[in-house]
Amino acid sequence: MKRLSTEYRIRAAEEQDIPFLWDMLFESLYVKKGEKPFERSILEEPSMRKYVEGWGREGDFGVIAETLDGVPLGSATARIFPESDRGYGYVAPDVPELGMALTEASRGKGIGSALMSYLLEGLRERGVKRASLSVDPDNAAAVKLYRRFGFREAGREGTSMTMVANL
């Protein structure tokens, strides 16, 4: 486990983190100012459940940022989907799709950048050559962060922009 600051650390996601991964999946849903927030029940839809359900299967990799006393602050995950069950940011069956979110109080403090650094480093160590993700193009802060890590637009569908990076 590497310590990044005197305020938090980043560690590998484990089975006991699954409830927090569900929370972060919900937090990752971008809502434009003035629009009605999603109902938590959206997580029951198959297109959403696939991102956390059965976490820990082969190819799953994630990291958790937490305070030094263990309070989780955010997560970044990578999961491979088959072509028959594509995620929103699907590119190919050998390209993991990333997901990332922070608790509201943790945003704007560099924790997202740290999570992305650790996630991408871990993927490189596992021999992954490319990674993809899906983001609302109106989510300027997220798009800016992903571009800093080499992600480039690969396509759009509705309110979803797929971005890909070579690792």
Summary of the structure (lengths in Angstrom):
residues: 167
radius of gyration: 14.9
end to end distance: 22.1
largest distance: 44.1
contacts: 463
relative contact order: 0.16
helix: 31%
strand: 28%
